[in-house]
């Protein structure tokens, strides 16, 4: 006799003794397996080795295995929402946030003075280390999330500790001949007395992975005392960035 409770089986009543033994042995093995669900399909909880397969299942096309694990999990978690709401403000915000960046969308009718219809400015706040390759990936994600008719102006804002608030902008379009894919965010040398200092940037300007050298306009930098933190803003016009892919 045995104390085991009756066990369900898919075998027919005329099963052989061998089939009964295999069925019993296999059942014992299966019972030892801890069910991986629902954590397996949760991007924030799934094992890191399974994450690339889950990302592929959710249609993530911009996958970088070298990016931080937290960013890869967030990219996978937001993938469905971005695709479902593509062309909306929410999709644009999530496209930027998927790279662990702060995001703010300013539509043309919210700008002062008003901008060109069907255009918007997208501010991405960089509050983590900026890595080589981040800018082309950000540009691709934003373009995938925006409407085809909309014109995009992308602004990168970096924050550091201190008491100065600084903004720099590219004032005119840059030709493709002036564009390469090397470099980091620029470091500005500020000359003048606070507040209201101004200085020209004469050296080549590197914005993320875009090395903008050649016939560039001079940049005027203005600073003023702030309560805390320093901010640098970089405006990237709607260039054709085929070379960045």
Buried (B, 14 or more C-beta within 10 A) or exposed (E): EEEEEEEEEEEEEEEEEEEEEEBEEEEEEEEEEEEEEEEEEEBEEBEEEBBBEBBEEBEBEBBBEEBBEEBBBBBBBBBEBBBEBBEBBBBBBBBBBBBBBBBBBBBBEEBEEEBEEEBBBBBBBBEBEBBEBBBBBBBBBBBBBBBEEBBBBBBBBBBEEEEBBBBBBBEEEBEEEBBBBEBBBBEBEBEEEEEEBEBEBEEEBBBBBBBBBEEBEEBEBBBEEBEEEBBBBBBBBEBEBEEBE
